[in-house]
Amino acid sequence: MKVVLQRSKEASVTVDGEVKGEITSGAVLLVGITHEDTVEDARYVADKVANLRIFEDGEGKMNHSLLDVEGEILSISQFTLYGDCRKGRRPNFMNAARPDQAEGLYDQFNAFLKEKNLKVETGVFGAMMDVQLTNDGPVTLIIESK
C-alpha cells in the first residue's frame, strides 16, 4: 500500500459537478493499493497516518499528529500511484490491484482511520474526480507498507 499524504489547509473532491467530500485543516491522502496488500497493510498505514507528527507545535517544530490537532482527512483512491513509467511512453498499471480487491482494502483503510475518531471524507472509488486542495507548508510525504 502506498499513500501520498499532503498536509492541507482545505480540500474537496468533486464528481460530476457534485462535491462528495471536503475538509478544513488536515491531510489529503492519495491511496494506492497493489496485489500483495492485505488488511494488515491497511492497518499499518492507517496507524502511521494518524500518528505521524507533521503539524507544528508552539515552537514551529513538527511534533503533533492528526490525532493531536483533531485534523480531518480527505482520502482519495489513486491506482495510478502504482503506474510504472520506466519503459515506453505510457504508464503500465499492472502493479495496481484489480478494482474488486482494491475497493475492499480502501474501505477497510478508511474504516481503520475512523476507528481512531478521525473525520474521514472520501471521493467515489473508481470515478473520475476533481480534487482541490491548499497544500499547507507544503508538506508532502509518501508512506508505504512494504
Legacy VTK file of the C-alpha trace (Angstrom):
# vtk DataFile Version 3.0
C-alpha trace
ASCII
DATASET POLYDATA
POINTS 146 float
0.000 0.000 0.000
1.250 3.435 -0.883
-0.149 6.755 0.354
0.865 10.226 -0.710
-0.028 12.459 2.234
-0.349 16.202 1.732
-0.898 18.414 4.741
-3.781 20.655 3.776
-5.473 23.851 4.928
-8.605 22.883 2.999
-9.554 20.358 0.351
-12.501 18.952 -1.564
-13.341 16.291 -4.126
-15.995 16.718 -6.802
-17.558 14.049 -9.030
-19.802 15.064 -11.940
-20.090 18.601 -10.552
-21.151 17.443 -7.068
-18.935 17.846 -4.002
-18.574 14.371 -2.484
-16.179 15.224 0.343
-14.476 18.243 1.848
-12.289 19.045 4.824
-10.770 22.030 6.528
-7.409 21.573 8.266
-5.862 18.124 7.996
-4.481 15.891 5.268
-5.307 14.758 1.766
-4.410 11.115 1.177
-3.913 9.656 -2.287
-4.245 5.919 -1.634
-2.770 3.259 -3.926
-3.203 -0.477 -3.440
-1.187 -3.263 -5.058
-1.839 -7.018 -5.447
0.074 -8.118 -2.349
-1.622 -5.702 0.063
-3.580 -7.121 2.977
-5.752 -5.863 5.808
-2.575 -5.660 7.903
-1.038 -3.282 5.354
-4.150 -1.100 5.593
-3.988 -1.152 9.411
-0.265 -0.287 9.433
-0.628 2.653 7.046
-3.735 3.987 8.834
-1.869 3.916 12.149
1.121 5.675 10.572
-1.088 8.365 9.004
-2.960 9.037 12.251
0.137 9.242 14.429
2.751 10.801 12.140
3.923 14.067 13.682
3.536 16.521 10.809
1.875 19.526 12.479
3.801 22.268 14.260
3.822 22.888 17.975
4.157 26.364 19.526
7.844 26.425 18.624
7.311 25.606 14.954
8.548 22.001 15.234
6.579 19.129 13.735
5.538 17.486 16.999
1.776 16.998 16.586
-0.173 14.310 14.743
-3.581 14.408 13.068
-4.956 12.949 16.295
-3.330 15.695 18.385
-4.697 18.546 16.264
-8.058 16.852 15.553
-7.281 17.093 11.851
-9.560 15.856 9.122
-8.775 13.503 6.255
-9.789 13.549 2.603
-8.999 10.060 1.303
-8.877 9.547 -2.469
-8.371 6.178 -4.178
-5.488 6.505 -6.639
-4.490 3.400 -8.616
-2.071 5.493 -10.690
0.368 5.515 -7.748
1.368 2.069 -8.960
1.973 3.198 -12.540
5.356 2.020 -13.838
6.884 4.602 -16.195
10.287 3.006 -16.751
9.566 1.641 -20.240
7.894 3.340 -23.160
5.765 6.442 -23.030
2.603 5.056 -21.455
2.472 4.038 -17.785
1.946 0.348 -17.054
-0.596 -0.206 -14.270
-0.087 -3.956 -13.828
1.160 -3.416 -10.250
-2.127 -1.808 -9.197
-4.630 -4.152 -7.573
-7.760 -5.019 -9.531
-10.755 -2.867 -8.536
-12.597 -5.735 -6.803
-9.623 -6.291 -4.471
-8.619 -2.640 -4.093
-12.042 -1.260 -3.179
-12.432 -3.528 -0.152
-8.959 -2.683 1.175
-9.516 1.022 0.520
-12.772 0.864 2.513
-11.016 -1.047 5.315
-8.203 1.536 5.395
-10.743 4.348 5.812
-12.563 2.352 8.497
-9.308 1.991 10.467
-8.858 5.775 10.339
-12.444 6.330 11.518
-11.882 3.908 14.416
-9.278 6.420 15.646
-12.047 9.061 15.820
-10.758 10.939 12.810
-13.182 12.625 10.417
-12.681 10.908 7.049
-14.218 12.173 3.830
-13.795 10.299 0.538
-14.388 10.586 -3.141
-16.062 7.864 -5.198
-13.985 4.746 -5.800
-13.159 4.305 -9.486
-14.725 7.599 -10.581
-13.100 10.488 -12.390
-12.619 13.017 -9.595
-11.587 16.648 -9.376
-9.511 17.159 -6.226
-8.751 20.643 -4.970
-6.502 21.443 -2.052
-4.462 24.147 -0.460
-1.226 22.418 0.495
-0.030 23.576 3.923
3.711 24.081 4.096
3.918 22.479 1.638
4.292 19.188 3.453
4.048 16.105 1.221
5.142 12.632 2.332
4.990 9.106 0.907
4.003 6.292 3.271
4.425 2.676 2.180
3.537 -0.539 3.966
6.351 -2.615 2.422
LINES 1 147
146 0 1 2 3 4 5 6 7 8 9 10 11 12 13 14 15 16 17 18 19 20 21 22 23 24 25 26 27 28 29 30 31 32 33 34 35 36 37 38 39 40 41 42 43 44 45 46 47 48 49 50 51 52 53 54 55 56 57 58 59 60 61 62 63 64 65 66 67 68 69 70 71 72 73 74 75 76 77 78 79 80 81 82 83 84 85 86 87 88 89 90 91 92 93 94 95 96 97 98 99 100 101 102 103 104 105 106 107 108 109 110 111 112 113 114 115 116 117 118 119 120 121 122 123 124 125 126 127 128 129 130 131 132 133 134 135 136 137 138 139 140 141 142 143 144 145
